[in-house]
């Protein structure tokens, strides 16, 4: 009986995953003149975020502490079904090579979504990718470094056949490679989609929800990440893959930097106390096996 109990304890320790840190607010600011945000993206080169006020004329950049830095004219039509994305690595958009940190503007207001690459200084449109996805209402999207594709999300307005649908789109041609719906687990109104570069999974935010939902690239639900108290009505989402921090914005015009394990680098997910527990359990198990062998011998 003692051997059985000891084995249960050992395997319980070995099988227990490292505790995941809940999302907490690290900092917050309010972009000037933004009554409500419809798009947000983290800049991996300059730091801070680019934000887009609903139907605004410009896309604005703010430093990590919330200080206004610059702005460029919005490409395409006036819209509130949009997103701001920054290239997480060098990529090719419709045959145009773009460096890491390139500003990408996704306009899903009317018909299929279009993805624009915009010069951060001159606002010149460097490339345009007309996608084959969207019955209007494409509210978010992101480039997936591991798959060299874009993921786009449509809101809950179009109705049962198309609501809350996510599509994977070819970055060269705009053709749809795969789609899936998340209606059973999440509802998107104003919202956004991002890719965790560290895990390859998708994060989806919505002003209708009190959490961020995580999915695999093929549509399998992974888990919810509860929002901290006071953080709500999300319409924009960005990821800093270096630190694992999430940058989020809402329909009221607030921006928060959230810390936690939602997109943490793999090496940071396992904590030191957990590693120590694993080592202790392994030593204990080894001792048990040696003792059993001596008893048998």
N, C-alpha and C positions, 0 to 999 in steps of 0.2 A: 504493500500500500504506500509506503514512504517513497519507493522508487517512482510509482505512478504520479503521486502528488508533485514530486520534484521535477519529473518530466513535464508535467502540465505547467508548472511555474516557468521552467526554462523556455519552453516553446511559446508561452504567452509573451514573455519578454522579447524573444527573437521575432515573433510575428507582429508585435505592435509597431505601427508606423510612427514616425516622428510627428509630434503635435504641430498642426498647421496654425500659424499666427493669424488671428483675425485682422481684418482691415482696420487701420486706425488713421486718423487725420494727422498728417505731419505739418501741413501749412495750408493756407487758403488766401485767396484774393478775389477782387471783383474787377474784371476788365472795364475800363472807362467807357461809358456810353453804350454798354451792351445790356439792353433790356432783357435779352434772352439769347442763349447760345444754341446753335443748331449744328455746330461742328467743332471738333477739337483734335489736335494731333501733337504728339511729343516730338521735338526736334533732336535727333541723336547727335547732331554735329554742334549746334549752337546751344543746346540745352533749352529749358523752358518750353513753352507751348505756342502754337498758332491756333487762334480761335476765329470763329465766324459767327457773327450775330445774325439771327434769322433775317433773311432777305436783305442783308447789308450790302454795301457797295465795295467793301474791302475785307481782306483777310489780314488779321493783326497778329504780330508776334510780341510775346511778353517773356521777359527773362524769368529765371527760376524763382525769384522773389516777388514777381508780379509787376515789375517795372516795364512800362511800354517801351518797345524797342523800334519797331518799324511796321509798315503795312504795305500791301500791294493790292491792286484792283482785282476784284473777283472776275474770273473768266466765265463766259457763258451767261445764260439768262438769270434774272433775279429768281431766287429760290429759297425755300426753307427745308426742303427734303435734300439735304446735302451732307457732305463730310469733308474734313480736312485730314490729310494723311501725309506723313513724311517718310520718304523711302528709307527703310531700315538697313538697306545695303544697295550697292550699285545694281541697277536693273535696266531692262530694255522694255520700253513702252511703245508698242506699235512701230518697231524698227528703229526707235530713237534711244540711244544709250544715255542713261541718266546716272549721275553720281549719287552716293549715299547722302541722305539728307535733302534730296530734292523735294520741293513742295508739290504735292499732288492734291487736286481738288476734284471731288466726286460730286457731280450734279445729277440727282435722280428725280428732279421735279416733274419732268414730262417724258412719258414713254420710257424706252430703255435708258439706263444710266450712261453718262459719259465721264471719262476720267481725263483730266487735264494735268499736264506737267507745266508748272509756272516758274519762271525765273524769279528768285526771291528779291531781286533788286529792281529790275526793270518791269516786272509783271508781264513780260512777253510770254506767250504760250509756246512752249518748246515742243510739245507733242500732244496729240489728242487720241484717245482710244474710245471709239463708240462701241459700247458693249451690246450684247444681244439679250441682256437681262433687265427686266423691270417693266411693270405695268404702272409707270410713275411710282412715286412713294419709295424710292430707294434712299434710305436715310443714313446708311453707314457702310464703311468698307475698309479693307486693309490689304496690303501686300503680304503674301506668305513667303518668307525667305527659303524655307525648305522645299517648297513645291513650285516656286517661280510662277505663282498665279495670284489673282486677286479674289478675295471673298467679299461679296456684297450682301446686304440684308435689306429686305423690303418690310415695310411696317404692316400693321394689322388692318389697314383701310380697304385694300382691294377685294376682300371677301375670302370665303373658305378655300378656294382653289389656290390662291396666291398669297394669302396673308402670312406674315411671319416666315417668309421663305428666304433661305440663304442659298446663294449660288456661288460656285467656284468658276472663275472666268479666266480664259487664256489671256496672258498679258501681251501677247503679240497680235492676236486676231480679235479678241473680244468675244469669242464664241463661248457658250456655256458648256462646261465640262461635266457638271453634276449639280443637282439641287436637292435640298431637303427642307422640310418644315419643322418648326420648333413650337408650334401652337400648343402642344400637350404640356410643355414645360415652361413656356415663356411667352409674353405678349409684348410686342414692340410698337410703340406709338412714335413719339420722338425718341430717338435712340442712336446707338452706334455699335460697331463691331470692330474688334481689334484682334491681332494675332500675338500670342505669347511666343516670342522667338526662342525662349528657353525650353518650352515644352512642345511647341508646334500646335497647341490647342487654340481654339477661338473663344474670346470673351464677348458677351453681348450685354449691352446696357439698355435700359428703357425708362422713360419717365413714368411708366405705369407700374414699375416693379420696385421692390425694396432690397433687391440684391442684384449681383452680376452673375449671369449664368455662364458656365463653361461647357464647351462641346469639343469633341474631336473633329478633325477636318472632314470626316465622313458623316457627321451628324449624330454621333452617340453622345447623349447627355452625360456629363462627368460629375458636376456638383454646382451648388450655389455658393457665392461669396457674399455674405451679408454686409450691407452698407453700415458704416458707423452712424450713430445717432446724429441727426442734423444734416446728413448728406442724403439728398433725395432728388427726384424728378430729373434723373440723368438724361442728357441728350448728346453728350460728347465723351469720348474715351480715348486715352493715349497710354502707351506703355514704354517705360524706360527699361529696356532689357538688361542694361548694365547693373542696375540696382534692384530691379523688380518692382519699382514704384509704379503705381497707376496714377495718371492725371485724369480727372473727370470734371466735366462742366454740366450745368443744368439749365433748364428752361427759364430760370429766373435771372441767370447771368453770373452765378458763382463758379469759381474754379477751386478744386481741392487737389492736393497731392496726398495720395493714400499709400501707406506702407503695410506690408503683409506678405503672405506667401502665394498670392494668386498667380504671380508670374515670377516668383523668386528664382534666381539662378540655382541650378540643381545642387551645387556644392553648399548652398546656404540653407537648404530645406532641412537637412539632418543636423540637429543641434548637438553640441558637445555632450550634454548629459545623456542624450539618447545613444550616442556612439559609445559612451562609457558603459551604459547599460548593456548594449549589445556585446561588448568585449567581455564584461563580467559574466553574461549568460553563456557565451561561448566557452570560457574557461570552466564554468560550472558544469556544463554539459560534457566537456572533455574529462573532467574528474569523475563524473558519474560513469562514463563509458569505461574508463580504466578500472574503476572499482568493480564494475560488473564482470569485466574480463578476468580479473583476479579471482572473483568468487567462482566463476565457471571453471577456471583452471584448477 
